[in-house]
Every structure is written in C-alpha cells, then in structure tokens.
Amino acid sequence: MKTIFITGASAGLGKATAKLFQAKGWHVIATMRNPEKETEFNKLENVTLLPLDVTNIAQINSTVQKALSLGPVDVVFNNAGYGLIGPLESYTEEQVRSQFETNFFGVVWVTQAFIPYFKEQRGGLFINTTSLCGLVSYPQSSIYNASKWALEGWSESLSYDLAVFNIGIKNVAPGGIKSNYMNVMKVVEDQSYSALMARMMEGFTDGTLMEFTEANLIADVVYEAATDGDDKLTYPAGNDAMRIYAQRQQQGAEAYRKYLTEYLNLESPYKAVAL
C-alpha cells in the first residue's frame, strides 16, 4: 500500500485529494492545524490525522518524523495555502510576510524535512499546489502571485538537484476551485481601485479570467501527477487554467499582458514623451 502525506487537508482540494487517494487504496496521512475538529476522516480506513501548521518549523519536523515512524511515505502533497487580495500599499508587513510563510516557506520547510528520507530511499515524489496565478498574473494580488510564481521557479530549480537521487517534484496549478478557499481569503480593500476590482470581478463571474471547478476534479489531476510516471513539472488543472495558460503561451508573455491590460480598461502608462 502506497502512502501520501498531505498538508492543508481539512477542506477544499486537500480534503478532496485525501478522499480520492483513500478510495484508490492508498494510506493517507492527512495533516491540518486542528485535527481534533475533523470528523469525516475518522470514519475512513487507512487515514491517519496529524497536526501541522506549516509556518511552525519545529512542528513540521516532529510531524514528519511521526509520519515516517508509521511506515514508508511515497508522495508528499504540499497543499496548504491561502489568498491575499488587495493593493500592495495597503498591506501590512505582517500580511506580506504571513502570505510567504504559508504559501512559499511552508512548502520549502516540509520539503526540506522529507528530502533526507527520500534520498535514503533513492526515490519519492513531491507535488505542490501552485496556481494559475503562478503561471499568469492578475491585478490586486501581487503578493499572492509572487508566492505562487516563487513556487514554480523554486520547483524547477530543485528538480535538477532531486533528480540526482531519483526524487521527483511536480506542480498542480489550479484555476478557480469551488471550496471554502474564498471564505478564508484575506481581502484588503482600497476604494481608489474600485473600478479595477469591479472589472476583475466581472472577469471571474463570466469566466473570462477564471472559472470555478469542483475540488474533486482538481484532485483527479493530483492523482494523475502522482501516478502517470511522466517527467513533467507543471499540470494546469481545470478548464480555465488550461485555457488561459495556453493563451498566454500562444500569445507570448508581453502580448498577453497587453491583452489583459486592455481587458481591464487600463491605459498604458508608457506613452512616448517628446524630448
């Protein structure tokens, strides 16, 4: 029986992925901040609940050691994360740092804790939840976008190092997910951006900028990444992610940025200045 270790398994994609892998006959180690509040997993066979706050390095190390004491681990799914929305100048230092502590550094520390074990085993796989917002960018989410772009670049670089020891690393990049993710999103409002926010929300509502996919369908992509044996770094997940990322690749980064600028009804600030 194979084992997957999942962070952020209390809801949304993490929970859907845990249930899917359990149904496929895997042993699932589902980690979350407050496992004592979880009731659904207690009814399932081969699911182990462990406490984990990915911003707590001491707890990461102790929970990883506990997980490894239970038996071999084959896949680590770094899924914990949240969104921070609003203009940069309105964020506090704590909000900016907290976004990276969870979305980026949490993944780094969990991965670092498992690497010695995978090196000893001469094999293993890391899968990270990045985002469509790690492949393209949107307004009012500069720090969130930065945390997800950081994961994509970090994973690509790390893939070369891990390959020396037959260890893989992959990213699943979802677009919108129908889950409680929007409920835990942190929003900082600034009325000076109200027109931009309104236009962006229109794009989310009509599907131009994002569509919302059931979490279980994104979990299917995680399972594909874990089992297909392909040497592939990033899996856009959901019709919106596949469509929008393909559009950016076809148009090129600069052309896509200009397309989005026009869609958002923004004037280019780069007007020619007569000298």
C-alpha positions in Angstrom: 0.0 0.0 0.0 1.4 3.4 -1.0 1.3 6.4 1.3 0.7 10.1 0.6 1.3 12.8 3.1 -1.0 15.9 2.6 -0.8 19.3 4.1 -3.9 21.5 4.4 -6.2 18.5 4.3 -9.0 20.0 6.4 -11.0 21.3 3.5 -11.1 22.1 -0.2 -8.6 20.5 -2.5 -6.6 18.9 0.4 -9.7 17.1 1.7 -10.9 16.1 -1.8 -7.4 14.7 -2.6 -7.2 12.8 0.7 -10.6 11.2 0.0 -9.7 10.3 -3.6 -6.4 8.6 -2.7 -8.0 6.7 0.2 -10.7 5.4 -2.3 -7.8 4.4 -4.6 -6.4 2.2 -1.9 -3.6 4.5 -0.5 -2.8 5.1 3.1 -3.4 8.8 3.6 -1.6 10.9 6.2 -3.9 14.0 6.4 -2.4 16.9 8.2 -4.1 20.1 9.4 -3.8 22.7 12.1 -6.7 21.3 14.2 -7.1 17.6 13.5 -9.3 17.3 16.7 -12.0 19.2 14.8 -12.1 16.7 11.9 -15.0 14.2 11.9 -15.3 12.9 8.4 -11.9 11.2 8.1 -12.4 9.4 11.4 -14.9 7.2 9.5 -12.5 6.2 6.8 -10.0 3.3 6.8 -6.3 3.9 6.2 -6.4 7.6 7.0 -4.1 9.0 9.7 -4.7 12.5 11.1 -1.7 14.5 12.3 -1.4 18.1 13.5 0.6 20.5 11.3 0.9 24.3 11.0 3.3 24.7 8.0 4.6 28.0 9.5 5.9 26.2 12.6 9.2 24.6 11.7 9.5 22.6 15.0 6.1 21.1 14.4 6.9 20.3 10.8 10.0 18.3 11.9 8.1 16.5 14.6 5.1 15.7 12.4 7.3 14.4 9.6 9.2 12.1 12.0 5.9 10.9 13.3 4.6 10.2 9.8 7.8 8.3 8.9 7.5 6.2 12.0 4.2 4.9 10.7 5.9 3.4 7.6 7.2 4.3 4.1 5.9 7.6 2.5 5.8 7.7 -1.3 4.3 11.1 -2.1 4.2 14.4 -0.3 1.5 16.8 -1.4 2.3 20.4 -0.3 -1.2 21.9 -0.5 -1.6 24.3 2.5 -2.1 27.9 1.4 -4.4 30.9 1.2 -5.0 34.0 -0.9 -4.2 37.6 0.0 -6.1 40.1 -2.2 -5.7 43.9 -2.3 -3.2 46.6 -3.4 0.4 46.4 -2.2 0.4 49.7 -0.4 -2.5 48.7 1.8 -0.9 45.5 3.1 0.9 45.4 6.4 4.3 43.9 6.8 2.8 41.1 8.8 0.3 40.3 6.0 3.0 40.2 3.3 5.3 38.0 5.4 2.5 35.7 6.5 1.5 35.1 2.9 5.0 33.9 2.1 5.4 32.0 5.3 2.4 29.8 4.4 2.4 29.7 0.6 6.1 29.5 0.0 8.2 28.9 3.0 5.8 26.3 4.4 6.4 24.2 1.2 10.1 24.7 1.5 10.3 23.5 5.1 8.1 20.5 4.6 10.1 19.5 1.5 13.4 20.0 3.3 12.2 17.8 6.1 11.4 14.9 3.8 14.4 15.1 1.4 16.9 13.2 3.6 14.3 10.3 3.9 13.7 10.3 0.1 17.5 10.4 -0.6 17.9 7.3 1.6 15.1 5.6 -0.2 16.5 6.7 -3.6 13.0 7.7 -4.6 9.9 9.7 -3.8 7.7 12.5 -5.2 6.8 16.0 -4.1 3.6 17.6 -5.5 2.9 21.2 -4.8 -0.3 23.2 -5.2 0.8 26.3 -7.1 -1.9 28.2 -9.0 -3.0 29.6 -12.4 -1.7 32.7 -10.6 1.8 31.2 -10.7 1.6 30.9 -14.5 -0.2 34.2 -15.3 -0.8 37.3 -13.2 -3.8 39.2 -12.1 -4.3 42.7 -10.5 -4.9 43.2 -6.8 -2.9 40.1 -5.9 0.8 40.9 -6.3 2.0 39.2 -3.2 -0.2 36.1 -3.7 1.0 35.9 -7.3 4.6 36.3 -6.2 4.3 33.5 -3.7 3.0 31.1 -6.4 5.5 32.2 -9.1 8.2 31.7 -6.5 7.0 28.1 -6.1 7.1 27.4 -9.8 10.7 28.7 -10.1 11.8 27.0 -6.9 10.4 23.7 -8.1 12.0 23.9 -11.5 15.4 24.6 -9.9 15.0 22.0 -7.2 14.0 19.4 -9.8 17.6 19.2 -11.1 19.0 18.6 -7.6 16.4 16.0 -6.7 16.9 14.1 -9.9 20.3 13.0 -8.7 18.6 10.8 -6.1 15.6 9.7 -8.3 13.3 12.1 -6.5 10.6 13.9 -8.5 8.8 17.2 -8.0 5.7 18.4 -9.7 3.2 21.3 -9.5 -0.5 21.2 -9.9 -1.7 24.7 -10.9 -5.5 25.1 -10.4 -7.6 27.9 -11.6 -10.7 28.7 -9.5 -11.8 25.9 -7.1 -15.3 25.6 -5.7 -14.4 25.2 -2.0 -14.2 27.2 1.2 -11.0 28.8 -0.2 -12.8 32.1 -0.9 -14.0 32.1 2.7 -10.5 32.0 4.1 -9.1 34.5 1.6 -7.9 37.7 3.2 -9.1 40.8 1.4 -7.7 44.4 1.9 -9.9 46.9 0.2 -9.0 50.3 -1.2 -11.7 52.3 -2.9 -9.3 54.0 -5.2 -9.1 50.7 -7.0 -12.9 50.1 -7.1 -13.2 50.3 -10.9 -10.3 47.8 -11.4 -11.8 45.5 -8.8 -15.2 45.6 -10.4 -13.8 44.8 -13.8 -11.8 41.9 -12.4 -14.8 40.5 -10.6 -16.7 40.7 -14.0 -14.0 38.5 -15.5 -14.3 36.0 -12.7 -18.1 35.9 -13.0 -18.3 35.5 -16.7 -15.4 33.0 -16.9 -13.0 35.2 -18.9 -10.4 35.4 -16.2 -11.3 32.4 -14.1 -13.9 29.6 -13.8 -14.6 27.6 -10.7 -14.1 23.8 -10.8 -15.2 21.3 -8.3 -12.4 20.3 -6.0 -12.7 16.6 -6.7 -11.9 17.3 -10.4 -8.7 19.1 -9.4 -7.9 16.2 -7.1 -8.1 13.9 -10.2 -5.2 15.9 -11.6 -3.2 15.5 -8.4 -3.7 11.7 -8.7 -2.7 11.8 -12.3 0.5 13.7 -11.4 1.3 11.1 -8.7 0.7 8.1 -10.8 1.4 8.8 -14.5 5.2 8.4 -14.3 5.7 11.4 -16.7 8.7 13.7 -16.5 6.5 16.8 -16.3 6.9 19.8 -14.0 3.5 21.6 -14.1 0.0 20.4 -14.6 -2.5 23.2 -15.2 -5.8 22.0 -13.6 -9.3 23.0 -14.5 -10.6 24.2 -17.9 -9.8 27.8 -17.0 -6.2 27.1 -16.1 -5.6 25.1 -19.2 -7.3 27.6 -21.5 -5.7 30.8 -20.0 -2.2 29.3 -19.7 -2.4 28.1 -23.3 -3.5 31.6 -24.4 -0.5 33.2 -22.6 1.9 30.6 -24.2 0.4 31.2 -27.7 0.5 35.0 -27.5 3.7 35.3 -25.5 4.1 37.0 -22.1 4.2 40.6 -23.4 1.3 40.3 -25.8 -0.8 38.5 -23.1 0.0 41.3 -20.5 -1.1 43.9 -23.0 -4.3 41.9 -23.8 -5.1 41.8 -20.1 -4.4 45.5 -19.7 -6.9 46.3 -22.4 -9.4 43.9 -21.0 -9.2 45.6 -17.6 -9.8 49.0 -19.3 -6.4 50.3 -18.2 -4.5 53.0 -20.1 -0.8 52.2 -20.8 1.4 54.4 -18.6 4.2 54.1 -21.2 3.3 56.9 -23.5 6.1 58.3 -25.7 7.5 61.5 -24.3 8.8 64.2 -26.7 12.3 65.2 -25.6 
